[in-house]
Amino acid sequence: MPRRRLLHIRCLSISLVAFWTISALAADFPQDFDAFQARLSPAISARLNVTPKHYRQIEPSLFHLCLDHADQLAALSDDARLDALVKLAEFIDRKRAATGDAVVIGADRTMIGLLDPARGLEPKEITAIAAGYDAQPTVFKQDTAAESIRQVADDFLTAVGKAAADGTPTTVVVLGHGSPEEIQSYSIPFSRLADTLLDGTVNATTPVNLSHLVLICDDCYSADFLINLGSRIESRCRDRSLAIESLPMMIAGTNRDRVGHADFGEKFVPHFWKDVIELFYVRQPRPNAVTLRDFFEKVDNMMYGYGRAPIVQGTQVTGYRLVDPTLCQDPVIFVPLSDADLAELRTILGLPADAPLPRFLDIG
């Protein structure tokens, strides 16, 4: 056999060994949340100066971040891996602290709503809470057969595109049916929404900055949809050679691979938005504004009760037991990452300085 062919086979064998080694390492890292909780969480939480409730709120975010880099983490020694996991948890916490005061509903912000056409949702689901905080609402919903689904979708996207382009602080709220690929109620793919957000902001000399926008989706698979949306915005910017200063903040009423639930009666009221209304409109006194921290602490805590029952000892809730996992929605918030944030993440993970990373992060 010629020497060149022997060298080729040897190199191929080495490559295959390396591939299978990396694959085995990745497989050794917990691939499901229950295993992560059992094998790694006790040691991580012991190193963090946080309450069990607080760790519970960031634990799924930490798991998904680690899962994205399972091969890198699995290749570390046990001590180095634990150090990295603790640093990642602390990084998530720092982003929660840095973004918590961002106003989601308040004066000097506009609100754009898109309501499912056939389920009894009324514009006041948006307009009432907006009025309570002196926000300016515009709500889109197909009310009559004379108004087509397509026309309502076009009008909604026009309003969103204008808000993206002119820099107006705006919170967009979508209530209805969804899938990982689209806002199903109005057949709006994530790719079309991404293009809408970018089209008015494209300027070859100015980085794309969508930091004035908050997107809230309360429908099935909304975390998957928003991940697809954020990734699409990034890929479209690469295609157009556009720098990114900031993606929008994004709030999903359901976590990855989760359907949304609602109360059915005279009206169709999604659980996530129902809790937002209860906490920040019905209950008195109202805060001066509804912030991102209100969502990742108060709303998250209220939503945790769906599918779970509290364990009470004396007068204290000491934990929860799972009753019906199909009812768990566990909403999630994504915040934009800066260049400095990305550099810090690469350092923690031991990645090269130019390693690609998403410019948004799940913070719980």
C-alpha positions as CSV (number, residue, x, y, z in Angstrom):
1,M,0.0,0.0,0.0
2,P,1.5,3.4,-0.9
3,R,2.8,5.4,2.0
4,R,0.5,8.4,1.2
5,R,-2.5,6.2,1.6
6,L,-1.2,4.7,4.9
7,L,-0.8,8.3,6.2
8,H,-4.3,9.2,5.0
9,I,-5.8,6.1,6.8
10,R,-3.8,6.9,10.0
11,C,-4.9,10.5,10.0
12,L,-8.5,9.5,9.4
13,S,-8.3,7.0,12.3
14,I,-6.9,9.7,14.6
15,S,-9.7,12.1,13.5
16,L,-12.3,9.4,14.2
17,V,-10.8,8.7,17.7
18,A,-10.9,12.5,18.4
19,F,-14.5,12.7,17.2
20,W,-15.7,9.8,19.3
21,T,-13.8,11.1,22.3
22,I,-15.5,14.5,22.1
23,S,-18.9,12.8,21.6
24,A,-18.3,10.5,24.6
25,L,-17.4,13.5,26.7
26,A,-20.5,15.4,25.7
27,A,-22.6,12.3,26.4
28,D,-21.0,12.1,29.9
29,F,-22.4,15.5,30.7
30,P,-26.0,15.3,32.1
31,Q,-28.3,15.5,29.0
32,D,-31.5,16.0,30.9
33,F,-32.6,18.4,33.6
34,D,-33.3,15.8,36.2
35,A,-29.8,14.3,35.9
36,F,-28.3,17.8,36.1
37,Q,-30.3,18.5,39.3
38,A,-29.2,15.2,40.9
39,R,-25.5,15.1,39.8
40,L,-24.4,18.8,39.7
41,S,-26.8,21.2,41.3
42,P,-26.0,20.3,45.0
43,A,-22.4,21.2,44.5
44,I,-23.1,24.3,42.5
45,S,-25.8,25.7,44.9
46,A,-23.5,25.0,47.9
47,R,-20.9,27.4,46.4
48,L,-23.4,30.2,45.6
49,N,-24.7,32.6,48.2
50,V,-28.3,32.3,47.2
51,T,-31.5,31.0,48.7
52,P,-33.0,27.7,47.4
53,K,-35.8,29.6,45.8
54,H,-33.4,31.9,43.9
55,Y,-31.3,28.9,42.7
56,R,-34.5,27.2,41.5
57,Q,-35.2,30.3,39.4
58,I,-31.8,30.2,37.6
59,E,-31.2,26.4,37.6
60,P,-33.0,25.7,34.3
61,S,-31.2,28.6,32.6
62,L,-27.8,27.3,33.9
63,F,-28.7,23.8,32.6
64,H,-29.5,25.0,29.1
65,L,-26.4,27.1,29.0
66,C,-24.3,24.2,30.1
67,L,-26.0,21.8,27.6
68,D,-25.1,24.2,24.8
69,H,-21.4,23.7,25.8
70,A,-21.5,20.2,27.1
71,D,-18.5,18.9,25.2
72,Q,-16.3,21.9,26.5
73,L,-17.4,21.3,30.1
74,A,-17.2,17.6,30.0
75,A,-13.5,17.8,28.9
76,L,-12.6,19.6,32.1
77,S,-11.5,18.0,35.4
78,D,-14.1,17.7,38.1
79,D,-12.8,20.7,40.0
80,A,-12.4,22.8,36.9
81,R,-15.8,21.9,35.7
82,L,-17.4,22.9,39.1
83,D,-15.5,26.2,39.0
84,A,-16.8,26.9,35.5
85,L,-20.4,26.0,36.4
86,V,-20.3,28.3,39.5
87,K,-18.9,31.1,37.3
88,L,-21.7,30.5,34.7
89,A,-24.3,30.7,37.5
90,E,-22.8,33.9,38.8
91,F,-22.7,35.3,35.2
92,I,-26.5,34.7,34.9
93,D,-27.1,36.4,38.2
94,R,-25.1,39.4,37.2
95,K,-27.2,39.8,34.0
96,R,-30.3,39.5,36.1
97,A,-29.0,42.3,38.4
98,A,-27.9,44.4,35.4
99,T,-31.2,44.2,33.5
100,G,-33.7,43.8,36.4
101,D,-34.7,47.5,36.5
102,A,-35.6,47.7,32.7
103,V,-39.1,48.9,32.4
104,V,-41.5,46.6,30.5
105,I,-44.8,48.4,31.1
106,G,-44.7,52.0,32.2
107,A,-45.1,55.6,31.2
108,D,-43.2,56.8,28.1
109,R,-43.4,53.3,26.6
110,T,-45.9,52.3,23.9
111,M,-47.5,48.8,23.8
112,I,-48.4,46.9,20.6
113,G,-50.7,43.9,21.1
114,L,-51.6,41.1,18.8
115,L,-54.6,39.0,20.0
116,D,-55.8,35.7,18.8
117,P,-58.9,36.3,16.6
118,A,-61.1,33.4,17.7
119,R,-60.8,32.9,21.4
120,G,-62.6,35.7,23.2
121,L,-59.6,37.8,24.0
122,E,-60.5,41.5,24.0
123,P,-58.3,44.6,23.4
124,K,-58.8,45.5,27.1
125,E,-56.4,42.6,28.0
126,I,-53.7,45.0,26.8
127,T,-55.4,48.5,27.0
128,A,-56.4,48.2,30.6
129,I,-53.0,47.4,32.0
130,A,-51.4,49.9,29.7
131,A,-53.8,52.6,31.0
132,G,-52.9,51.7,34.5
133,Y,-49.3,52.7,33.8
134,D,-49.8,55.6,31.4
135,A,-48.5,53.5,28.5
136,Q,-49.8,54.1,25.0
137,P,-51.4,50.9,23.5
138,T,-52.2,49.9,20.0
139,V,-54.0,46.5,19.6
140,F,-54.4,44.4,16.5
141,K,-57.1,41.6,16.3
142,Q,-59.3,40.3,13.5
143,D,-62.8,41.3,14.7
144,T,-64.8,40.9,11.5
145,A,-64.8,38.6,8.5
146,A,-64.3,41.7,6.3
147,E,-60.8,42.1,7.9
148,S,-58.5,39.3,6.7
149,I,-55.9,37.5,8.9
150,R,-53.3,38.6,6.4
151,Q,-54.3,42.3,6.6
152,V,-54.2,42.2,10.4
153,A,-50.7,40.5,10.3
154,D,-49.5,43.1,7.8
155,D,-50.8,46.0,10.0
156,F,-49.2,44.5,13.1
157,L,-45.8,44.1,11.4
158,T,-45.9,47.6,10.0
159,A,-46.4,49.0,13.5
160,V,-43.6,46.8,14.9
161,G,-41.3,47.8,12.1
162,K,-41.9,51.5,12.7
163,A,-41.2,51.1,16.5
164,A,-38.0,49.2,15.7
165,A,-36.9,51.9,13.2
166,D,-37.7,55.1,15.1
167,G,-36.3,54.0,18.5
168,T,-39.6,54.4,20.4
169,P,-39.5,52.4,23.7
170,T,-42.0,49.7,22.9
171,T,-43.3,46.5,24.4
172,V,-44.9,44.0,22.0
173,V,-47.4,41.5,23.4
174,V,-48.6,38.5,21.4
175,L,-51.4,36.4,22.9
176,G,-52.7,33.4,21.0
177,H,-51.5,30.2,19.3
178,G,-47.9,29.6,18.5
179,S,-45.3,27.0,17.3
180,P,-41.5,27.1,17.2
181,E,-41.7,28.4,13.7
182,E,-44.5,31.0,13.7
183,I,-47.1,33.0,15.5
184,Q,-49.8,30.6,14.3
185,S,-52.8,32.8,14.9
186,Y,-51.7,35.1,12.1
187,S,-49.3,32.9,10.2
188,I,-46.2,35.1,10.9
189,P,-43.0,33.1,10.6
190,F,-40.1,34.1,12.9
191,S,-38.1,34.9,9.7
192,R,-40.6,37.5,8.7
193,L,-40.7,39.1,12.1
194,A,-36.9,39.2,12.2
195,D,-36.8,40.9,8.8
196,T,-39.4,43.4,10.0
197,L,-37.3,44.3,13.0
198,L,-34.2,44.8,10.8
199,D,-35.6,46.4,7.7
200,G,-36.0,49.9,9.2
201,T,-32.8,49.8,11.2
202,V,-30.4,48.8,8.4
203,N,-27.5,51.2,8.1
204,A,-24.1,50.1,7.0
205,T,-22.4,52.6,9.3
206,T,-24.5,52.1,12.4
207,P,-24.7,48.8,14.4
208,V,-28.2,47.3,14.8
209,N,-29.6,48.4,18.1
210,L,-33.0,46.9,19.2
211,S,-32.5,47.5,23.0
212,H,-35.6,49.7,23.1
213,L,-37.9,46.8,22.3
214,V,-39.3,44.1,24.6
215,L,-41.1,41.2,23.0
216,I,-43.6,39.1,25.0
217,C,-45.1,35.9,23.5
218,D,-47.7,34.1,25.6
219,D,-48.4,31.1,23.3
220,C,-47.2,27.5,22.8
221,Y,-43.5,26.9,22.3
222,S,-42.8,30.6,22.7
223,A,-39.2,30.1,24.0
224,D,-38.4,28.0,21.0
225,F,-40.0,30.7,18.7
226,L,-38.0,33.5,20.4
227,I,-34.7,31.5,20.2
228,N,-35.4,31.1,16.5
229,L,-36.2,34.8,16.2
230,G,-33.0,35.9,17.9
231,S,-30.9,33.5,15.9
232,R,-32.5,34.7,12.7
233,I,-31.8,38.3,13.5
234,E,-28.1,37.4,14.0
235,S,-27.9,35.4,10.8
236,R,-29.5,38.1,8.7
237,C,-27.1,40.6,10.1
238,R,-24.2,38.4,9.1
239,D,-25.7,38.0,5.7
240,R,-25.8,41.8,5.4
241,S,-22.4,42.4,7.1
242,L,-24.2,44.4,9.8
243,A,-22.7,44.8,13.3
244,I,-25.1,44.2,16.2
245,E,-25.1,46.5,19.3
246,S,-28.1,44.9,21.0
247,L,-30.9,42.5,20.4
248,P,-34.3,43.1,22.0
249,M,-35.3,41.7,25.4
250,M,-37.6,38.7,24.9
251,I,-40.0,37.2,27.4
252,A,-41.6,33.7,26.7
253,G,-44.7,32.6,28.5
254,T,-43.6,28.9,28.0
255,N,-40.2,27.4,28.2
256,R,-38.5,25.2,25.6
257,D,-40.7,22.4,24.1
258,R,-43.6,23.5,26.3
259,V,-47.2,24.2,25.4
260,G,-49.1,27.1,26.9
261,H,-52.3,26.6,28.9
262,A,-55.3,28.8,29.4
263,D,-58.5,29.0,31.4
264,F,-61.5,28.4,29.1
265,G,-64.9,29.8,29.9
266,E,-66.6,32.9,28.6
267,K,-63.1,34.1,27.7
268,F,-59.8,32.5,26.7
269,V,-57.2,33.7,29.2
270,P,-53.6,32.4,28.9
271,H,-52.2,31.5,32.3
272,F,-49.0,33.7,31.9
273,W,-50.8,36.9,30.9
274,K,-53.5,36.2,33.4
275,D,-50.9,36.2,36.2
276,V,-49.4,39.4,34.8
277,I,-52.8,41.1,35.0
278,E,-53.4,39.7,38.5
279,L,-50.0,40.8,39.9
280,F,-49.7,44.2,38.3
281,Y,-53.2,45.4,37.6
282,V,-55.7,43.7,39.9
283,R,-53.6,43.8,43.1
284,Q,-53.3,47.1,44.9
285,P,-51.2,49.2,45.3
286,R,-49.7,49.0,41.9
287,P,-46.0,49.6,41.4
288,N,-44.9,52.7,39.5
289,A,-43.8,50.5,36.6
290,V,-43.6,46.8,35.8
291,T,-39.9,45.9,35.4
292,L,-38.1,42.9,34.0
293,R,-37.3,41.8,37.6
294,D,-41.0,41.7,38.3
295,F,-41.2,39.1,35.5
296,F,-38.3,36.9,36.4
297,E,-39.1,37.0,40.1
298,K,-42.8,37.6,40.8
299,V,-44.4,36.2,37.6
300,D,-42.0,33.3,37.6
301,N,-42.8,32.4,41.2
302,M,-46.6,32.5,40.6
303,M,-46.2,30.4,37.4
304,Y,-44.2,27.8,39.3
305,G,-47.4,26.6,41.0
306,Y,-48.8,25.3,37.7
307,G,-48.3,21.5,37.8
308,R,-46.7,21.6,41.2
309,A,-48.0,21.6,44.8
310,P,-46.2,23.4,47.7
311,I,-44.7,21.4,50.5
312,V,-45.6,23.3,53.8
313,Q,-43.8,22.8,57.1
314,G,-45.4,24.9,59.8
315,T,-46.1,28.2,58.2
316,Q,-43.3,28.0,55.6
317,V,-43.2,26.6,52.0
318,T,-40.1,24.5,52.0
319,G,-40.4,23.1,48.5
320,Y,-42.7,21.8,45.8
321,R,-43.7,18.4,44.6
322,L,-44.5,17.7,40.9
323,V,-48.1,16.9,40.4
324,D,-48.7,17.1,36.6
325,P,-45.6,18.0,34.5
326,T,-47.8,18.7,31.4
327,L,-49.1,21.8,33.2
328,C,-45.6,23.3,33.9
329,Q,-44.9,26.2,31.6
330,D,-41.9,27.8,33.4
331,P,-41.6,31.1,31.5
332,V,-38.2,32.3,30.5
333,I,-36.5,35.7,29.8
334,F,-33.8,36.3,27.2
335,V,-31.6,39.4,27.5
336,P,-29.1,40.8,25.0
337,L,-25.4,40.3,25.4
338,S,-22.7,42.9,24.8
339,D,-19.3,42.2,23.3
340,A,-17.8,42.4,26.8
341,D,-20.4,39.8,28.0
342,L,-19.5,37.4,25.1
343,A,-15.8,37.8,25.9
344,E,-16.4,36.9,29.6
345,L,-18.4,33.9,28.6
346,R,-15.7,32.7,26.3
347,T,-13.2,33.1,29.1
348,I,-15.3,31.0,31.5
349,L,-15.8,28.3,29.0
350,G,-12.2,28.3,27.8
351,L,-13.3,29.1,24.2
352,P,-11.2,30.9,21.6
353,A,-11.6,34.7,21.4
354,D,-13.5,34.5,18.1
355,A,-15.7,31.5,19.0
356,P,-19.3,32.2,17.9
357,L,-21.8,32.6,20.7
358,P,-25.5,33.7,20.6
359,R,-25.9,37.4,21.5
360,F,-28.8,36.6,23.9
361,L,-29.0,34.7,27.2
362,D,-31.7,32.9,29.1
363,I,-31.6,34.4,32.6
364,G,-34.6,32.5,34.0
